[in-house]
Amino acid sequence: MDNLSKLSEQLAELIAEDGYTQTSLAQAIGIPNSNLSLYLADKAMPNFKDFVAVEGSVFPVSQP
């Protein structure tokens, strides 16, 4: 499985497990819904800004 597929799988799990819709997740992490749609469909990789927002939601980091 390549990195793009892993990302889309993790995003789909986040949506399913945490009760998000695609739109609500996009709003929560501050990216356009159209971008999230492309990431979920394995059609695009996020730019750095979006990647940080997406990864922060998939793998939350707590403050020490």
Buried (B, 14 or more C-beta within 10 A) or exposed (E): EEEBEEBBBBBEEBBEEEEBEBEEBBBEBEBEBEBBBBBBEBEBEBEEEBBEBBBEBBEEEEEE
